[in-house]
Amino acid sequence: MMKEIFVSLDENDLERLKGWFHSTSENEAVRSAIAYLLNNKVYRDLLELEGKIQWEGNLDEMREERL
């Protein structure tokens, strides 16, 4: 589901975004930037869990069950 909003952005910033994300439109550039920020946040949150979760299991066994 998409929601339409209106924001005011600096033209130079918008052009930089378009260049960074190789976007042809302003909407595409803004959507790409938001997706990039959200994905990086999720990645950083996952990295914070490193070493905090105990893994119990055998990946080889789990893979055999799928085949």
C-alpha positions, 0 to 999 in steps of 0.5 A, a space after each residue: 500500500 502506498 501513501 502519497 505525501 508532500 515534502 519540500 526538499 532542497 533542489 541540490 540535495 534532490 539532484 545528489 540523491 538522483 545521482 547516488 541512486 541513479 534515479 531518473 525521477 525525484 520520486 524514485 530517488 526519494 523512495 530509494 533513499 528511504 529504502 536504503 536507510 530502512 535496510 541499513 537500520 535492519 542490518 545494523 540491528 541484526 549486527 547488534 545481535 551478533 554473539 547474543 543468540 545461541 544457535 542449536 541445530 545442525 544445518 546439514 541435517 536441516 538441508 537434508 530434510 528439504 531435499 
